[in-house]
Amino acid sequence: MSDMPTPKPGIMDISPYAGGESGIEGQTRIIKLSSNEGAFGPSPKSAAAYRELAANMHRYPDGGATSLRRAIGERFSLDPAQIVCGAGSDELISLLCKAYAGPGDEVLYSRHGFLMYPISAKSVGATSVTAPETNRTADVDALLTAVTAKTRILFLANPNNPTGTYLPAAEVRRLRAGLRGDILLVLDAAYAEYVTANDYDAGVALVDAGSNTVMTRTFSKIYGLGGLRLGWAYCPANVADVLNRLRGPFNVGAAALAAGVAAINDRAFEEMSREHNIRWREWTAKQLTALGLDVTPSIGNFLLVCFGDDKTRGADTADSFLKSKGIIVRKMGGYGFPDGLRISIGLEDEMRAVVGAIAQFLGKNDPGEGA
């Protein structure tokens, strides 16, 4: 008999999620472009709302997140009763797996999808299954082919991280139509606020159309509240009821709730952040493509940049070189891109710095000089 507690089967098979690095030993000035955080941080209104909570930190938060759900509902014309808030959308993803999957079940997602999907699936004893992508984009036919009698949940990150690609609304509708009614489709729209494509829909219409689709969102990206851990899900009433039974009674802190209300109402800050992101994402993609790199077209606040098979000029050596310049990006081996780096879109000087450093690494002239 073991002399220590034994975890449930499968738990020790989980590789812990590793977030983007934040520091470099020996470097004082850091340009952090590793975690897809908002370039400007939180809006001043959101930061002020957070500070105002300091004197009341001894009080429990509103367990029903009433004010935040109302603000989200007003912002997106949604029924607050169908909104569930969580400690980041990660918590909601985990709760959905806990509610709808378990041993013997399968959780399906696309090949280069968010790593929290398999982690959450394995945590409840379910099996994670991937479907091939086409041109680094989720493939509806491949996903439908991968469905089995054991499939219980299908996660679709749209836009996808780390590729930045997306499925148009018509394709997402086709995916839902091809699934059994007892399969929960979870549309992870963490980057929806950055999207301006006319054929994109975050998922509201599909949630409203039935009882088997959920849309998850986050405050960690364009709203700049990653440090507070705040997310939300828009669900059919039956799913919202289940999540509210599973979540902790005070799963979102008071400061996060207050900052979230201020953030969702600061439309000017959101628009400014979106316009900045479009400008510098496209500028960076153009410069890196001019350097001969493989840059996946993105509608998120990041770029997947692939360096090819030359190890002397590959992703690992590029990452080390960038760190020597105080620049942190994200290696993508864990997502199936061993030759790739994901670069978040930061401030203008940060993007100019990373392009200049990569040009230096490749032994080429900086294409961004004067541009």
C-alpha positions in Angstrom: 0.0 0.0 0.0 1.3 3.5 -0.9 2.3 5.8 1.9 0.9 8.8 0.2 -2.3 9.9 -1.5 -2.7 8.7 -5.1 -4.2 11.1 -7.7 -6.9 10.0 -10.0 -5.8 8.1 -13.2 -4.6 10.5 -15.9 -3.7 13.4 -13.6 0.0 12.7 -13.8 -0.2 12.5 -17.6 -1.0 16.2 -17.7 1.8 18.5 -18.7 1.3 21.7 -16.7 0.4 24.8 -18.7 3.4 27.1 -19.1 2.5 30.8 -19.6 4.6 33.3 -21.4 7.9 34.2 -19.7 8.0 37.6 -18.0 11.6 38.1 -17.0 15.2 37.7 -18.3 18.1 37.3 -15.8 20.5 40.2 -16.1 18.1 42.4 -18.2 16.7 45.5 -16.6 14.4 46.8 -19.5 12.1 44.1 -20.7 9.9 44.2 -23.8 7.3 41.5 -23.1 5.5 40.2 -26.2 4.9 36.6 -25.0 1.4 36.6 -23.5 -0.9 38.4 -25.9 -1.6 41.0 -23.3 -3.2 44.3 -24.3 -0.6 46.7 -25.6 -1.8 49.6 -23.4 -2.6 47.7 -20.2 -6.0 48.5 -18.5 -8.0 51.6 -19.4 -7.5 54.5 -16.9 -11.2 54.1 -15.9 -10.7 50.4 -15.2 -7.6 51.1 -13.1 -9.5 53.7 -11.1 -12.3 51.4 -10.4 -9.8 48.8 -9.1 -8.2 51.3 -6.8 -11.5 52.4 -5.3 -12.0 48.8 -4.0 -8.9 49.0 -1.8 -10.7 50.1 1.3 -13.3 47.3 1.0 -11.0 44.3 0.5 -12.4 42.7 3.6 -15.8 42.4 2.0 -16.9 39.4 0.0 -17.7 40.1 -3.6 -21.2 39.8 -5.1 -21.3 36.1 -5.7 -23.7 36.6 -8.6 -21.5 39.1 -10.4 -24.8 41.1 -10.9 -23.4 44.4 -12.0 -20.9 42.9 -14.4 -23.4 40.6 -16.0 -25.7 43.5 -16.4 -23.0 45.6 -18.0 -22.0 42.8 -20.4 -25.7 42.3 -21.3 -26.2 46.0 -22.1 -22.9 46.1 -24.1 -23.8 43.1 -26.3 -27.6 43.0 -26.0 -27.6 39.8 -24.1 -29.8 38.4 -21.3 -27.7 38.7 -18.1 -29.3 35.6 -16.8 -27.5 33.6 -19.5 -24.1 35.1 -18.6 -21.8 33.3 -16.2 -18.6 35.0 -15.0 -15.4 33.2 -14.0 -11.8 33.6 -13.0 -10.7 34.0 -16.6 -12.3 32.0 -19.4 -9.9 29.2 -18.3 -12.1 28.5 -15.3 -15.2 28.3 -17.4 -13.5 25.9 -19.9 -12.5 23.7 -16.9 -16.0 23.8 -15.5 -17.6 22.9 -18.8 -15.3 19.8 -19.0 -16.2 19.0 -15.4 -19.9 19.3 -16.2 -20.1 17.5 -19.5 -17.1 15.1 -19.9 -15.5 12.4 -17.9 -13.8 8.9 -18.1 -14.6 7.3 -21.4 -15.6 10.6 -23.1 -13.7 12.5 -25.8 -13.1 16.2 -26.0 -12.3 17.4 -29.5 -10.4 20.4 -30.8 -8.3 21.5 -33.8 -4.6 20.5 -34.1 -3.2 23.8 -33.0 -5.9 24.8 -30.5 -5.5 26.3 -27.1 -3.5 24.0 -24.7 -6.0 24.4 -21.9 -8.5 22.2 -23.8 -6.5 19.0 -23.4 -5.5 19.9 -19.9 -9.1 20.5 -18.8 -10.2 17.3 -20.5 -7.5 15.1 -18.9 -8.3 16.7 -15.5 -11.7 15.0 -15.5 -10.5 11.8 -17.0 -11.7 12.4 -20.5 -9.6 11.8 -23.6 -8.5 14.8 -25.8 -8.7 14.3 -29.5 -7.3 16.6 -32.2 -8.4 17.1 -35.8 -6.1 18.2 -38.6 -6.1 21.8 -39.8 -5.9 23.2 -43.3 -3.5 26.2 -43.9 -3.2 26.5 -40.1 -7.0 27.0 -39.9 -9.6 24.8 -38.2 -11.2 22.5 -40.8 -14.9 21.8 -40.4 -14.8 18.6 -42.4 -11.8 17.3 -40.4 -13.5 18.1 -37.1 -16.7 16.4 -38.1 -14.8 13.4 -39.3 -13.1 13.1 -35.9 -16.4 13.0 -34.1 -17.1 9.6 -32.5 -19.9 8.2 -30.3 -17.7 9.2 -27.4 -17.4 12.9 -28.3 -19.0 15.1 -25.7 -17.4 18.6 -26.2 -15.9 20.3 -29.2 -13.8 23.4 -28.5 -13.3 25.9 -31.3 -11.0 28.8 -30.6 -12.2 31.4 -33.1 -9.9 33.4 -33.7 -7.4 30.7 -32.9 -4.4 31.1 -30.7 -1.5 30.8 -31.7 -2.3 31.0 -35.5 -4.5 34.0 -35.5 -6.7 32.4 -38.2 -10.5 32.1 -38.0 -13.6 30.4 -39.4 -16.3 32.6 -41.0 -19.7 32.5 -39.4 -21.1 30.3 -42.2 -18.5 27.6 -41.5 -19.2 27.7 -37.8 -22.9 27.2 -38.5 -22.0 24.3 -40.8 -20.0 22.8 -38.0 -22.9 23.1 -35.5 -25.3 21.6 -38.0 -23.1 18.6 -38.5 -22.8 17.8 -34.8 -25.1 15.6 -32.8 -27.4 17.6 -30.5 -25.8 16.1 -27.4 -22.3 17.4 -28.3 -21.6 20.8 -26.6 -19.9 23.2 -29.0 -17.8 25.8 -27.1 -16.8 28.8 -29.1 -13.8 30.3 -27.5 -13.8 33.9 -28.6 -11.1 35.3 -26.4 -9.8 37.6 -29.2 -13.2 38.6 -30.7 -12.8 42.3 -29.7 -9.9 42.6 -32.1 -11.8 41.3 -35.1 -13.2 43.6 -37.9 -13.8 40.9 -40.6 -17.4 41.2 -41.9 -17.9 37.5 -42.1 -17.0 36.8 -38.5 -19.4 36.1 -35.6 -18.3 35.5 -32.1 -21.1 33.0 -31.5 -24.1 34.8 -30.0 -26.5 33.7 -32.8 -25.6 30.0 -32.3 -26.1 30.2 -28.6 -29.5 31.8 -29.1 -30.4 29.1 -31.6 -30.4 26.1 -29.3 -29.4 24.5 -26.1 -26.0 23.1 -27.0 -23.6 25.9 -27.8 -21.6 28.2 -25.5 -19.5 31.3 -26.2 -16.6 32.2 -23.9 -14.9 35.6 -23.7 -12.2 37.1 -21.6 -11.1 40.5 -20.1 -7.4 39.5 -20.4 -6.8 40.7 -23.9 -8.1 44.0 -25.3 -9.3 45.1 -21.8 -5.9 44.6 -20.3 -7.1 42.7 -17.1 -5.1 39.5 -17.4 -3.7 40.0 -13.9 -7.2 40.0 -12.3 -8.4 36.8 -14.0 -11.8 37.6 -15.4 -13.9 36.0 -18.1 -17.4 35.2 -19.0 -19.6 32.8 -20.9 -22.8 33.3 -22.7 -24.9 30.1 -22.5 -28.3 28.6 -23.1 -30.2 28.7 -19.8 -29.7 25.0 -19.2 -25.9 25.4 -19.4 -25.8 28.5 -17.3 -27.8 26.7 -14.6 -25.2 23.9 -14.6 -22.2 26.3 -14.4 -23.8 28.2 -11.6 -24.1 25.0 -9.6 -20.5 24.1 -10.2 -18.6 27.3 -9.8 -17.4 28.6 -6.4 -19.8 31.0 -4.6 -17.3 33.9 -4.8 -15.2 32.8 -7.9 -14.6 36.4 -9.1 -13.1 39.0 -6.8 -14.7 42.3 -6.1 -11.9 44.3 -7.6 -12.1 42.3 -10.8 -15.8 42.8 -11.0 -15.5 46.6 -10.6 -12.6 46.8 -13.1 -14.6 44.7 -15.5 -17.7 47.0 -15.4 -15.5 50.0 -16.1 -13.6 48.2 -18.9 -16.7 47.0 -20.7 -18.1 50.6 -20.6 -14.9 52.3 -21.9 -15.7 52.1 -25.6 -13.2 54.8 -26.6 -10.3 52.8 -25.0 -11.4 49.6 -26.7 -11.6 51.3 -30.1 -8.3 52.9 -29.7 -6.7 49.6 -28.7 -8.3 47.9 -31.7 -7.1 50.5 -34.2 -3.6 50.4 -32.8 -3.5 46.6 -33.0 -4.6 46.6 -36.6 -2.0 49.1 -37.6 1.0 47.6 -35.9 0.0 44.0 -36.6 -0.1 44.6 -40.3 3.1 46.7 -40.2 4.9 44.0 -38.3 3.7 41.3 -40.6 4.8 43.3 -43.6 8.3 43.9 -42.2 8.8 40.3 -41.1 7.6 38.9 -44.4 10.1 41.3 -46.1 12.8 39.6 -44.1 11.8 36.3 -45.7 9.9 34.8 -42.7 6.7 32.8 -42.9 4.1 35.0 -41.2 0.6 33.6 -40.8 -2.1 36.2 -41.5 -3.7 37.0 -38.2 -6.9 38.8 -37.0 -5.8 38.6 -33.3 -3.3 40.7 -31.4 -0.3 38.4 -32.2 1.5 36.9 -35.1 2.8 33.4 -35.6 6.2 33.7 -37.3 8.0 30.6 -38.6 11.7 30.5 -39.2 12.2 27.3 -41.2 14.5 24.3 -40.7 17.9 26.1 -40.6 18.8 25.6 -36.9 21.4 28.3 -37.0 18.7 30.8 -38.0 15.8 28.9 -36.4 13.2 29.7 -33.8 15.2 28.6 -30.8 18.3 30.6 -31.7 16.1 33.6 -32.6 14.4 33.3 -29.2 17.8 33.3 -27.5 19.0 36.3 -29.5 15.9 38.3 -28.8 16.3 37.6 -25.1 19.8 38.9 -25.3 18.2 42.2 -26.4 15.6 42.1 -23.6 12.8 41.0 -25.8 10.5 38.1 -24.8 8.3 36.3 -27.3 6.7 32.8 -27.1 8.2 29.6 -28.5 5.5 27.5 -30.2 6.9 23.9 -30.0 4.1 23.0 -27.5 1.6 24.0 -30.1 3.1 21.9 -32.9 5.2 24.7 -34.4 8.8 23.8 -33.5 10.1 26.4 -35.9 7.7 29.1 -34.8 7.6 32.1 -32.4 4.4 33.9 -31.4 4.9 37.7 -31.2 2.2 39.7 -29.4 1.5 43.2 -30.7 2.8 45.8 -28.3 3.5 49.5 -28.5 5.0 51.1 -31.5 8.5 51.3 -30.1 8.3 47.6 -29.0 7.3 46.5 -32.5 10.0 48.5 -34.1 12.5 47.0 -31.6 11.5 43.4 -32.3 11.6 43.8 -36.0 15.0 45.5 -35.8 16.4 42.7 -33.6 15.1 39.9 -35.9 16.6 41.7 -38.8 19.9 41.8 -37.0 19.6 38.2 -36.1 19.1 37.3 -39.7 22.0 39.5 -40.8 19.7 41.7 -42.9 18.9 45.4 -43.0 16.0 46.5 -40.9 13.1 46.8 -43.3 11.2 49.0 -40.8 13.7 51.8 -40.7 12.0 54.9 -41.8 8.7 53.1 -42.3 
